[in-house]
Amino acid sequence: MESFYFQRFQDKWGVTMLFQLYFSFVKIGLFSFGGGYASLPLIQQYIVEEQGWITMKEFTDLVSISQMTPGPIAINSATFVGTKLGGIPGAVIATLGVVTPQTLLMLIFGYFLFTRKKKFESLEHFILTAKPAVVGLIAIAAISMIQDSIFTHGFFNRPEPIALITFFIGLILYFKKVDLIKLIGIGAFLGAFLSYFFPKLL
């Protein structure tokens, strides 16, 4: 089965695509400072906008699915995109790409921090100054996802009623400190319930 996927991957994209997939996620893994959510704007730029491997709607769905599955969102995204493009081999290649820079950097920093007992003051300053930029990038990705899921016809047009209702309910429950997995489950249930019993809202 795996050889079939690999053959299909080669026939459709060629060997060059393997490297392109790998290095695209290397860039995402290398510059995802600030945790999983910091990778969202990078995934949007490199995977959705530049490469066009997934649509904005698929990207929004991917974020939701990643919250309900174990593991960091960047790794889940790499596995999802790789699987979509080339089955199991594509998933392995993309996942290896996103974890390669993180693994190498942690080995290097771990060696100097714990073996050589050295401090990286310049690195601490870099992380401190990079945080505001990361927050801004995350906000941009969040706005794009809101537009794609709620204001599908543009911010100045009629929003999707069901999506808007579930959004505000989810927002309220989030501030009530409801568990994120339960929150996503409640949102999915509400969306299905309203779509089934109130189809005119669509």
Long-range contacts (C-beta under 8 A, 24 or more apart in sequence): 1-88, 2-87, 2-88, 2-89, 4-87, 5-86, 5-87, 5-88, 5-89, 5-90, 6-86, 6-87, 6-88, 6-89, 8-86, 8-87, 9-85, 9-86, 9-87, 9-89, 9-90, 12-86, 13-85, 13-86, 17-85, 17-86, 18-86, 18-89, 18-93, 20-51, 21-81, 21-82, 21-85, 21-86, 21-90, 21-93, 21-94, 21-97, 22-93, 22-94, 22-96, 22-97, 23-97, 24-51, 24-94, 24-97, 25-74, 25-78, 25-81, 25-94, 25-95, 25-97, 25-98, 26-97, 26-98, 26-100, 26-101, 28-74, 28-77, 28-78, 28-97, 28-98, 29-74, 29-97, 29-98, 29-99, 29-100, 29-101, 29-102, 30-101, 32-74, 32-102, 33-127, 33-130, 33-134, 34-130, 34-131, 34-134, 34-135, 34-138, 35-72, 36-72, 36-73, 36-74, 37-73, 37-138, 38-134, 38-137, 38-138, 39-72, 39-73, 39-74, 39-77, 40-73, 40-137, 40-138, 40-141, 40-142, 41-137, 41-138, 41-140, 41-141, 42-137, 43-74, 43-77, 44-141, 44-144, 47-77, 47-81, 53-81, 53-84, 53-85, 54-80, 54-81, 54-84, 56-144, 56-145, 56-148, 57-148, 57-149, 59-145, 59-148, 60-145, 60-148, 60-149, 63-145, 64-184, 64-188, 67-180, 67-181, 67-184, 68-181, 68-184, 68-185, 74-98, 75-99, 160-202, 161-201, 161-202, 162-191, 162-194, 162-195, 162-198, 162-201, 162-202, 163-191, 165-190, 165-194, 165-201, 166-190, 166-191, 166-194
